[in-house]
Amino acid sequence: MANVFNQIPDNLKEEIFEDLLSSGSVRIERIISTGQSSPKSGWYDQDENEWVLVLSGFGEIEFADGQVVRLESGDYLNIKAHQKHKVKSTSPNEKTIWLAIFY
C-alpha cells in the first residue's frame, strides 16, 4: 500500500514527475510543483489523452487558443491528445500535488 501524500521532499527546486503505475495504454503519474511553470516558449503536444486532478494547491493550464483554466484542490480536467497546452502557474506558497492519468 502507498499514499499519494507520502514521501514529498520539504524543499523542491524543480518539479517532481513520478510514475505511480504504468500498464499497457494507461499511465498514472504524480506531479509535485512549488511555483514552477512551463517555459514561455513551446507547448506540450502529447500523443496521449491526459486526465489531470489537483489534490492540493492550485495550477493554471494555458491552451494554445489562449484559454486559461485554473484548477484548485479537487478540480479535474481532461486534455485531449495533441491539444497544445502548458502550465502557466502553480501555487508558490504550498505544494501543488497533481494526479495525471494518461490514456
N, C-alpha and C positions, 0 to 999 in steps of 0.2 A: 504494500500500500504506500502511496505517496500523497503529498499535499502540495497544491499549486502555490501556496504561500510560504512554503519552507525553502530553505537554502537560498535566500536572497541576500547578496552582499550588502553591507551597510553603505559603502562608497562606490558608486558606479561612474566611471569616466566615460564609458561607452555603453551603448545598449547591449543587452544580452538576448540572444536568439537561441532557444533550446528546444530541440525536438522532444516531445513527451511520448509520441507514438508515431510510427511510420509503418503503414501496411498497405501494400498494393497502391491503390489510387487515392488513399486518404493519408494525410499527414497532419498531426496536431502539434502546434508549436506554442511555447510560452515566450513572450517578449516582455522584457523589463526595461522601461525608459525612465530617465530623470531629466527632463528638459530637452532631450535630443529631438532633432527633426531631420528630414531628408535633405540632401544637398539641394541648393537653389536650382541647379540645372539638372535635367534628366527626370525621368518618371519610371516607376515600377510598371512593367508591361509583362505580366505573368501568363504562362500557358495554363495555369490552374485557376479555378474559381477560389475565392477566399471569403470565408465567413469569419468575421472578427468580433470579439466581445471584450469590452473593457471591464475588468474585475475591480480595479481601484484606480484612482487618479482620473485623468482625462486625456484624450487625444483628439487632434483635429486632422481629418483626412481631406486633402485637396485633390480635386479631379481636374483633368486637362481642360475640361469645359468651363472651369472657373468656380464650380460649385465647391463649397466647403461644408463638411459635416463634422459637428462636434459630438464626440461620444464621451459620456460620463459613466460612472460606475453603473453597471447593469445594462448599458446600451449596446446594441449589436448592429452589424451592417453586413450585407452580402455584396462583395465586389466581384463582378463577372470577369472571366478570363479576358485578358487584353484590354480591360478598362483602365486606362492610364491614370495613375494616382501617386500621391506621395504623402508623407506625414508632415503636416505643416507645423504642428507644435505638440508638445506633451507637457504634463504638469512639472514645473520646475521645482516645486517645494515638497513634493511627495512622489513616491514611485508610482508610475503608471504600469499596471500589470495587464497585459493583453493575452487573450487566448485566441489563437488563429487556427482555423481548420481549413486546410487546403484540400480541394477535391476536384 
